[in-house]
């Protein structure tokens, strides 16, 4: 199983939010956001900060997919 952050990008589009704004609100670095953009591994605390900034839950920003 792999993690996909497509839900995060859709949520940001719906809110007309830019990546820079998310970095500022969630206090994350552009490098961390780049990892997320590549469906890379990030700390749960980072995901928690994103969820707190957006007022959402983990399921609203990520989902598990099979590796196929």
GUSELUM-999668 format. One record per residue: residue number from 1; residue in one letter; x negated, y negated, z negated of N, C-alpha, C, O in turn. Coordinates in steps of 0.05 Angstrom, whole numbers. Layout:
<nodes>
<node NUM, 'A', <X, Y, Z>, <X, Y, Z>, <X, Y, Z>, <X, Y, Z>>,
...
</nodes>
This chain:
<nodes>
<node 1, 'X', <-17, 24, 0>, <0, 0, 0>, <-18, -25, 0>, <-39, -26, -12>>,
<node 2, 'X', <-9, -45, 14>, <-22, -71, 15>, <-3, -93, 7>, <22, -89, 10>>,
<node 3, 'X', <-13, -115, -1>, <3, -138, -8>, <5, -157, 15>, <-15, -163, 28>>,
<node 4, 'X', <29, -167, 20>, <34, -187, 41>, <45, -212, 27>, <63, -210, 10>>,
<node 5, 'X', <34, -235, 35>, <43, -260, 24>, <61, -276, 43>, <63, -301, 41>>,
<node 6, 'X', <73, -262, 63>, <90, -276, 82>, <113, -291, 69>, <122, -312, 79>>,
<node 7, 'X', <123, -280, 47>, <145, -294, 33>, <136, -321, 23>, <152, -340, 23>>,
<node 8, 'X', <111, -324, 15>, <101, -349, 5>, <101, -370, 28>, <110, -392, 24>>,
<node 9, 'X', <92, -361, 51>, <91, -380, 74>, <119, -388, 83>, <124, -412, 90>>,
<node 10, 'X', <138, -370, 82>, <166, -376, 89>, <177, -396, 69>, <191, -415, 76>>,
<node 11, 'X', <171, -391, 43>, <181, -409, 22>, <169, -437, 26>, <184, -457, 22>>,
<node 12, 'X', <144, -439, 32>, <131, -465, 36>, <143, -479, 61>, <147, -503, 60>>,
<node 13, 'X', <149, -464, 82>, <162, -476, 105>, <189, -487, 98>, <196, -509, 106>>,
<node 14, 'X', <205, -471, 84>, <232, -480, 75>, <231, -505, 59>, <249, -522, 60>>,
<node 15, 'X', <210, -508, 43>, <207, -532, 26>, <191, -554, 39>, <186, -575, 27>>,
<node 16, 'X', <183, -550, 63>, <166, -569, 78>, <142, -577, 62>, <135, -600, 60>>,
<node 17, 'X', <129, -557, 51>, <105, -560, 34>, <80, -553, 49>, <79, -532, 62>>,
<node 18, 'X', <60, -570, 48>, <34, -564, 60>, <16, -548, 41>, <20, -549, 17>>,
<node 19, 'X', <-3, -535, 52>, <-22, -519, 36>, <-36, -536, 16>, <-41, -527, -7>>,
<node 20, 'X', <-44, -560, 24>, <-58, -578, 5>, <-41, -585, -19>, <-51, -586, -41>>,
<node 21, 'X', <-16, -588, -14>, <3, -595, -36>, <5, -571, -55>, <6, -575, -80>>,
<node 22, 'X', <7, -547, -44>, <8, -523, -61>, <-17, -521, -78>, <-16, -515, -102>>,
<node 23, 'X', <-40, -525, -66>, <-66, -524, -81>, <-65, -544, -104>, <-73, -537, -127>>,
<node 24, 'X', <-55, -568, -99>, <-55, -588, -120>, <-35, -581, -142>, <-42, -582, -166>>,
<node 25, 'X', <-11, -573, -134>, <10, -566, -154>, <3, -542, -171>, <8, -541, -195>>,
<node 26, 'X', <-9, -522, -159>, <-15, -497, -173>, <-44, -497, -184>, <-51, -478, -198>>,
<node 27, 'X', <-59, -518, -179>, <-86, -520, -188>, <-103, -496, -179>, <-116, -483, -195>>,
<node 28, 'X', <-102, -490, -153>, <-118, -469, -141>, <-136, -482, -120>, <-129, -503, -109>>,
<node 29, 'X', <-157, -468, -113>, <-176, -479, -94>, <-167, -471, -65>, <-153, -452, -62>>,
<node 30, 'X', <-176, -486, -45>, <-171, -479, -18>, <-183, -451, -11>, <-172, -437, 6>>,
<node 31, 'X', <-204, -444, -24>, <-216, -417, -20>, <-197, -395, -29>, <-194, -375, -15>>,
<node 32, 'X', <-185, -399, -52>, <-165, -380, -62>, <-142, -378, -43>, <-132, -356, -38>>,
<node 33, 'X', <-133, -401, -33>, <-110, -401, -15>, <-118, -386, 11>, <-101, -373, 23>>,
<node 34, 'X', <-143, -389, 20>, <-152, -375, 44>, <-151, -344, 39>, <-145, -329, 57>>,
<node 35, 'X', <-158, -335, 15>, <-157, -307, 9>, <-128, -297, 11>, <-122, -276, 22>>,
<node 36, 'X', <-110, -314, 1>, <-81, -307, 2>, <-72, -306, 31>, <-57, -288, 39>>,
<node 37, 'X', <-81, -325, 47>, <-74, -326, 75>, <-83, -300, 90>, <-70, -292, 110>>,
<node 38, 'X', <-104, -288, 81>, <-114, -264, 93>, <-105, -239, 78>, <-117, -217, 81>>,
<node 39, 'X', <-84, -242, 62>, <-73, -220, 46>, <-95, -206, 29>, <-95, -182, 25>>,
<node 40, 'X', <-113, -223, 18>, <-135, -213, 2>, <-127, -210, -27>, <-104, -217, -35>>,
<node 41, 'X', <-145, -200, -43>, <-141, -196, -72>, <-145, -223, -86>, <-164, -237, -82>>,
<node 42, 'X', <-126, -229, -104>, <-127, -252, -121>, <-118, -244, -149>, <-105, -224, -153>>,
<node 43, 'X', <-126, -260, -169>, <-119, -254, -196>, <-89, -258, -200>, <-77, -275, -188>>,
<node 44, 'X', <-78, -243, -218>, <-50, -246, -225>, <-45, -273, -237>, <-24, -285, -233>>,
<node 45, 'X', <-64, -284, -252>, <-61, -311, -263>, <-58, -332, -241>, <-45, -352, -245>>,
<node 46, 'X', <-71, -327, -218>, <-68, -346, -196>, <-40, -344, -185>, <-27, -365, -179>>,
<node 47, 'X', <-29, -320, -182>, <-2, -317, -172>, <18, -329, -192>, <38, -340, -184>>,
<node 48, 'X', <12, -327, -217>, <29, -338, -238>, <29, -369, -236>, <51, -381, -239>>,
<node 49, 'X', <6, -381, -231>, <5, -410, -227>, <21, -419, -203>, <35, -440, -204>>,
<node 50, 'X', <20, -403, -181>, <35, -410, -157>, <65, -408, -163>, <81, -426, -156>>,
<node 51, 'X', <73, -387, -176>, <101, -383, -183>, <111, -405, -202>, <133, -415, -198>>,
<node 52, 'X', <95, -413, -221>, <103, -435, -239>, <106, -461, -223>, <124, -476, -229>>,
<node 53, 'X', <88, -466, -205>, <89, -491, -189>, <113, -492, -171>, <125, -513, -166>>,
<node 54, 'X', <121, -468, -161>, <143, -467, -142>, <170, -460, -156>, <191, -462, -143>>,
<node 55, 'X', <169, -453, -181>, <193, -446, -196>, <206, -421, -185>, <230, -419, -180>>,
<node 56, 'X', <189, -400, -181>, <199, -375, -169>, <186, -352, -183>, <172, -355, -203>>,
<node 57, 'X', <191, -327, -173>, <181, -303, -185>, <161, -290, -165>, <160, -298, -142>>,
<node 58, 'X', <146, -270, -174>, <127, -256, -157>, <140, -246, -131>, <129, -248, -109>>,
<node 59, 'X', <163, -235, -133>, <177, -223, -110>, <184, -244, -89>, <189, -238, -66>>,
<node 60, 'X', <186, -270, -98>, <192, -291, -79>, <168, -299, -62>, <172, -313, -42>>,
<node 61, 'X', <144, -292, -70>, <120, -300, -55>, <104, -277, -43>, <87, -281, -27>>,
<node 62, 'X', <110, -252, -52>, <94, -229, -42>, <112, -204, -40>, <133, -202, -52>>,
<node 63, 'X', <102, -185, -25>, <115, -159, -23>, <94, -138, -17>, <73, -144, -6>>,
<node 64, 'X', <101, -113, -24>, <83, -91, -18>, <91, -78, 8>, <115, -74, 14>>,
<node 65, 'X', <72, -72, 25>, <77, -59, 51>, <58, -35, 53>, <37, -34, 41>>,
<node 66, 'X', <67, -15, 69>, <50, 8, 74>, <27, 0, 92>, <30, -20, 107>>,
<node 67, 'X', <6, 14, 91>, <-18, 7, 106>, <-16, 13, 136>, <-35, 7, 151>>,
<node 68, 'X', <5, 25, 145>, <7, 33, 173>, <3, 9, 191>, <5, 12, 216>>,
</nodes>
